[in-house]
Amino acid sequence: MGLRINDTVPDLTVETDQGRFSLHEWIGDSWAILFSHPKDFTPVCTTEFGAVAQLADEWAARGTKVIGVSVDGVEDHKKWKTDIETVGGAKAGFPIIADDGLEVSKAFDMLPAEAYLPDGRTPADSATVRSVFIIGPDKQLKLSMTYPMNVGRNFAEVLRALDGLQTAARENVATPANWVPGQDVVVPVAVSDEDAIAKYGAIETKLPYLRMAKLPG
């Protein structure tokens, strides 16, 4: 059965270019983003890792750790980071898991249990390892997205989704379509008008089941 929203992510011991550690221990009390790739030294993936590196300050401001996954070995990861930093113009300070045994790819349901890496493989052999997983401090999966080989991921959207998840968890609200920080939020249906007004000062009722409010401060 696949990994679903609110499932606890597998606590694997992973080998990375920054050492060996337990995934749960590495997450600790932080939010975490695990983003996966089918092979080192590939064009789209290199631009994506560069984009993640450029956002280092943004991840840190949100108390969020990032970790890459690629189904190549540690030494390849170390060499690849030179290319990543050249393209991204920023230091790639995050670890990259060496998933050459496909343990992480299978545990996170990116590849079927019977998958293997043939001799002389190409990225097509692990093409579905093109996913993003946002994980909460409780080690539960909060959001996942999977992309095809030929479309680069939008990490501005990953950042926006992270903001929405953190705001919803902290404030017990929901966020509407295209929401960005500072915009109105959705008042949960379970909250009465009276309680919502006491908390937010005012609410806007667009439909009986859709009420909007501004967060305090």
N, C-alpha and C positions, 0 to 999 in steps of 0.2 A: 504494500500500500504506500502511496506517495506521501511526501511530507506536506502537511497542510497548515494553514494559518492556525496559530495558537498551539501547534505541536511543539514539544521541547526538541530542539535540534540535537543531533547525535553528539555525544561527548567523545570525540575521536582524539587520539594522540597523533599529531601531525608533524611532519618534517618540513621545515621551511628554510629559506636562505638566512633566517635569523635564529635558527636553532629548533629544537624539538620541544613541543609543549602540548598540554591538554587544551582543546578548544574552549571548553567551559572555563577553565582557569584563566586563559588568555582574555576572554570576554570580561570576567570579573563582574564589577557592578556597572559596567558601561553598556551603552548601546553598541552594536557592531554591525558592520556591513561586510558580507562575504560576496565577492564577485569573481566569476569563474570564466576561464578561457580554454579553448581546445588545444592550443599549442603556443610555445614561445616563438619569437621572431616572425610573427605574422602581422600584416599591415594594420588591419582594423584594431586588433587587440593592443598593438603598441600605442596607437593614438588614445585608446581608452585608458590604459594604465597611466599615460601622461596626463590625461584629464583628471584622474583621481589624485595624482601627485600635486597638481596645481591647486587642488581644493583642501590641502592639508590644514590650513588655518580654519576653514569652515567646519571640517570634521571635529577638530579639537574644540571649537567654540560650542559644539553641541554634545560634548562628552562622548564622542563616537569613535570607535576604533575601526579601521578598515584592514581587510586581509584579502589578498588575491589567491586564486587557485589556478594552476595550469598543469596539464598532464605531462610535464617534463620534469627533469631532475633539478636538484639544487644548484649544481654548477652552471647549468643552462640559465637558470633564473638570475644568478649573479651577473652573468655576461649580458643577459637581455636588459637588465636594469640600466646599463650604459646607454643603450638605444632609447629606452623609455625616457630617461632624463634628457637626452639630446632633443627628442621630439617634443616633450612636454615643457622643457625649460625649467624644471623643478625637480628637487630631490625626491626620489621614490623611497620614502622612509618606512613604508609599510612592509610587512612580511608577505612572501608568496609561498603558498603551500606547494610542495612537490608531490603531485598526485599521480605519479607514474604507475602506481598500482591500482588506480581508479577507485580507491576506498572512499574518498570524499565524494566523488562524482556519483557513485552508486548510492551511498548513504543519504545524499541529498536528492536522490531520484532524478538526477540529470541523465544517467545512463542506465540501461537495464542490467540486471544482475549478471547476465551472461556476456556482457560486453568485454572485449579485450583489445589490446593494442597490437596490431599485426606488425611484422617486420616491414620497415620502409613505409610506415604509416604516414598519412597526410592529415591535415586538420579535419577533413571530411569524416574521418573515422571516429572523431569525438565532437562532432559538430554541435550536438545539443548542450555541450558544456559552455553555454553562453548565457548565464543567469546571474541575477542579483538577488541576494537574500538580506533583508533587514531583520535583525534579531534584537530583542529587548534585553534589559538587564536580568530579566527572569529566565533568560535562555530560550524563550519561545519565539517562534517565527512570527513576525508581524506583517511581512509583505514579501512577495517574490515576483520577479518578472523574468521572462526568457525571450531572448532576441535571436533572430536568424544570423547566419554567418555574414551577410552582406549589408547589415544595417548597424552602424555604430550606436552604442547606448548614449542616452542623453543624461549625463550626470547632474545637470541642473534639475532635472525631474526627480532623480534619486534624492537630491538634497531637499527639494520641495516636499516630497513624500515623507522624508524623515522629519521635517518640521511639522507636518500634519500629524504624524504618528505621536511625536513627543507632545504636541499641544493637546491632542485628544486624550492622551494618557494623564497628563498633568492637570487638565482643566475639566475632565469628564464631559467633553463636548464632541461633536463631529465637525468635519470640515466639508464645505460644498465643492462642487466642481471648480477646478482651476484656482482653488484657494491658495493664497500666499500669506505669510505672517503680516498681521495688521488689519486684514479684512475680517468681516463679520463671520461668525461661526454658527453652526446649527445647534439649537438647544435640543437635548435629548427628549424624546417623546415622553419618557417616564417622569420628567420634571414638570411640575405644575406651573401654570402661568404665575401664580403668586410667588412661588419659590424662585422662578427664573427672574422676575422683576426685582426681587430682594437681592439676588446675586449680581445681576447685570445692570440694574438701574432702569432698563427699558428693553422691550422686545418688539420685534416687527413680525406680525403674523401674516405670512404670505398665503398659507393654506392652513386648514385646521391641524395638519400634521407637519407643517414646515414653518418653524419659527426661527428667526435670526436674532443675533445679539452681538454686541461688541464685548470683547474681553476686558475686564477691569485693567486699567493701567496701560 
